[in-house]
Every structure is written in structure tokens, then in C-alpha cells.
Amino acid sequence: MGIYDPLNCYLSELGQDIVRITFSEIEKVLNCSLPYSAYTYNEWWANGGHSHASVWLDAGYKVVSVDFSEKVVTFVKNSAVKMEKAVARKLTKTTSVLPVSDIFARDDTMTVCGYKFSYLQDLIPDCNADGNIRKYYPQNKYINKKGLTLSHYGDGVFCCFRIEAGNWPGVYLWVVEGNVIYIGETSALRRRFNEGYGNISPRNCYVGGQSTNCKMNKVVLDHFERGKRISLYFYKTKDYKRVELELLNHICTPYNKKNN
């Protein structure tokens, strides 16, 4: 049995449409303490992206709000979607709750310069069973026979993350709180992220490697540690280079090369 499985049993047996429970009550159910990130980061309670989210999802619930000041989380049964939205609106107006439900927290699509982008998923670092980010130093694995120096973004710690998508050609957007922070193009989306941004090759940490991968990996890590989610949007097209250039000519982002 996993350390969070007792919460699955608790929710399943309770069977209520709405379950509002304190962090300390959850710890009593688990018979252990929640990790620091559960007390600090909204993303720890996200409905997906972490293995522990399956504990409440498999029980038929979603997290609709987390109040860090009161240390309370609210679960709502998936069969009560209308109620979920009503509860979230009420909580948001009356408390310092941070809504995290995928149903109402973001748009499924966004139109930029006339192109309709579809939401794919959030970029979330891999975490241990206790909810802490798995961090690593890929540069230490490189056999540096030529004595290369580390690039500007190649030093320090990195994270791992993956996306569930096809190897489609197109243009992608990294979006935070409705703002586009990065624009990119690719001939194969899944490979670009899972073998590039989300899994840093040791060679890319050094001068002459793909420093962009290192830079954007650190962006994911930094945003997650500050409790901000990066949402990935995608526009499928074989004319991806032209579309990306058009967007970059109209949008100033904080992380595309010409702007930093």
C-alpha cells in the first residue's frame, strides 16, 4: 500500500459530494505528515501530473480549492460538476482559496494572432512519493575530454518532466496566468519535450550544446517552486517555422532568444 492510499479509502467510504478537510485531518488518515510542498504549493494539489493525485481521482473526486491560510482542501465528486463550479465560485469570493480545478481554471483553447491553440497539459516536474521535486545534475555525467566550459544555463540543478502528446509538427506556447512566456516550433512535439526540454542531455550543459533546453528546463523548475503552473498550448501545422516567426514578430516574450 502506498503512503497516500488511506486517503483513497477514506474518500471512497465517505462518499459525500463535497468533502472539506483540513491538512491535519488528512495527516491523521495517512498516519504521517504531508510534505512541505503540500503546505506551500498549489501545484501539489493539482488534478494530474503527480502520482499521488490518483489517490483522490481514483476515488472519484477532484480538488476544487485549497486554502493555505486555513490549511483546508475541498474535494468534490466528479458526478457533481455543477455543484463543483458553484462551490468554487463561492469559496473564491469568501475566502483566500486558490482554485485548481481543471474544469474552470483555464480555457481549453486560446487564439493568438488568428491561430487557435489547444491546451495540452501543464508542465510539471517529476516528484518523489512525498511530493518533493526530483532534482539532478546532468552536467556531472558528461565525460569532458576537451575541457569544455559550462554554458550560461548549464550550471546548477535541473528537473525532469514529460508530456503526453503525439510527434506532431506545429507551434507551441508556454502560458502562465494567461500570458505567453515562450514560443517555439517543432517537427515532432513529443520528442522535442521528452528528449529535449524535459530530459537534459549532459552535453547540452556545456558550450556548443543546446543551451535553450537548459534555460527552459530551469524555467519550469523555477515556476513550479514559486507555485506557478506553466500551461502548454499547441497549434498543429506543417508550416510551423513561418507561423512561429509571425508570432514572434507580434509578441514579446520574456524567454525567447531575441528578448533575453
N, C-alpha and C positions, 0 to 999 in steps of 0.2 A: 504494500500500500504506500502511495506517495504521501508526502507530508501534508498536502492540501486536500487529499481525498476525503477526510472527515467533513469538510465544508460541503462537498458534493452530497454526502449522505444527509447532512443537516438540512440543506435546502430541499432535497428531494422529499424527505419525510415531512417537512413543514408544509409544503405545497401551497403556500399563500401566494396571491397575485403580486403583492408588494411586501418586500422584506427590507426593513430599515434596521441595520445592525451596527453596533459600534466596533471599532477595531479590537478593543479589549474583549468583547464577547466572541469575536472570531478567534482570537488567540486562545480562549477557553475551549472552544470547539476543537481547535487544532492541537491543543496541549503544547503549544510552542509559540514563540514570539514571531510577529510579522517582521520582514526585513525593513531596514531604514527607508528603502525606496518606496515602500507601501505607505509610509507616513509623509512622504515628501513629493513624489512624482505622480501626476495624474496618469501618465502612461502605464504605470504598473497595473492600473485597474482597467486598461483598455480591453475591449471585447475582441481579442485576437492579437497575434503577434508574440504571445508568450504561452508556454506550455501550461502554466497554472490557470490561464483563462478558461481552459477546457473544463476545469472543475465546476464552474457555475454554468457554462454553456451547455455541458452535457446534462446538467440537472434541469435544463430548460429555462435558464434565467439569463438576463443581461444586466450589466451595471449601467444605471442611468444617471447617477450622480455620486460625487464624492465630496464630502465636506471635511477639509483638513483641519479647520478650526475646532469643529466639534468631534472630529475623528469618527465620522459616521459614513457608511456606504449604503446606497439604496439599490436593491436588486428588484427587477420586475420580470414576471413571467413572459416568455415570448408570445404566449397566446393572448396577452393583454396589451397589444401595441398602442391602441388609442389611449388606454389608461397610462401607458408609459410616457407618452408625449405630454399628457395633461399634468402628470406628476412632475416631470422635468421642468415644465414651464412654471409651475407653482413654486418649486424649490428654488429655481433660479431667481425668481422675483423676491423671495422672502429670506433667503439665506446666502451665505458665501459659497454656495455649491458650484463645483466645476463640472458641467455636463460632459459626458464622454460617450453617449450612445451614438453608434454609427448611423442610426436612423435619421437623426435630426442635427447632428453636429457638423455635417459637411454636405456639400452638393455633390451629386453623382457626376455631374458634368460642369465644365466651365468653358466659356467661349473667349478666346484670345485672338485679337486681330482677325476675326471672322472664322477661325478654326475651332471646331468643337472637340475639346479634350475630355476623355473619360477618366474618372477616378479608378485607380487600380488597387492601391493599398497604402498603408503608412510604412515608412522606412524605420524599422525598429531593431536595434542591436540585439544579438543573441544574449540571453541571460541564463544564469545558473538556476537551479531549482529554488534557491532562496530569493530570486528576483534581482540579483546583482548582475551587472553587465560583465560578460566575458571579455576581458581586455588582453591584448597580446602585443608583442614587439617583433614584427616580421623582419625588420632590418637585421636583427641578430642572427637570422638564419642564412643570410647571404654570405657566400664564400668570396670575400672581397680580394681577389688576387691582384687586381690592378690598383688597389688603394684608392678607390673612388670615394668622394666625399658625399655625405648625406645631402639631399636636396632640401630646399626651404621647408617643405612639408613632410619630409621623410623621417624626421626625428620624433621621438616620443611614442605614445601609446595609440593603438588602433582598436577598432571593434570589427565584428563580423555581422553581416546581415544578408538576407536573401529576398528575392521577390518571386511570387508565383505568377508567371506570365509566359507567353509563347515567345519564340525567337522572331518577333515581328519587326519589320522596318518602320521607322517613324521618328517622331519628335516627342520628347518628354519634358515635363515641367516638375520642378520641386517647389511645393507651395507650403507656406507657413502662415496661418491665420489669414488666408485669402490673398496673400502676397506672393508673387512669383520670385523666388530667390535664385533659381538656376534654370537654364535652358540647355538641352542637349539633343543630339541626333544620333541615330544608330541604325545599323542594318540588321541587328539581332538583339532585341531588348533584353531577354533573359540573360544572355551571355554577357552583355555589357555591364549588367549589375552584379550578377552572381560570380563572375570571373574577373570583374574589374573593381568597381566601387566597393562592393561588399566583401571582397576577399583579396586583400592587398598582397601582391607578389613582392617578395623581398627585394628583387632587383629594382622595382619601381620606387623604392625609398631613396635611391642614390641618383646622382646627377646623370642625366641621359635616359632615365626611366620615365614612366608616365606619372608625372607629379600631380596631375589633375585627380587621378584616382585617390591619391593620398590626401589631397586637400579636401575632397568631398566626403571621404570616409570620416575625417575629423569633424566635418560639419554635422554629419548625422550624430556622432557621439556627443558633440557639444550641445546640440539642441535637445537631445534626449535627456542629458544630465541637467538641463535647465527646465525640464518639464514641458518642452515644446514638441509637438508632433510635426514631422515633415510628411506631407501627403504627395504621392506620386500620381501624376496625370499623364495620359498618353494619347497621341493622335497618330493613327496608323496611316502611313503613306510611303510610297517608294520614292517620292520626291523630297525626302527628308532634309537634304542639305539646303535646298532652296528655301523651304519653309522655316528651318532654323534661322537662316540668315535674315529672312524677312522679320521674324520675331525679334531678333537681336537688334535690328535697326530701329525697332519701335519701342523696345522695353529695356530699361536699365536695371540690371540685376546686381545684387551685391557680390556674386561669386563667379560670374563669367569673366574670362581672362581679360577682356578689354577694360573691365571696370575695376580690376584689382591687380 
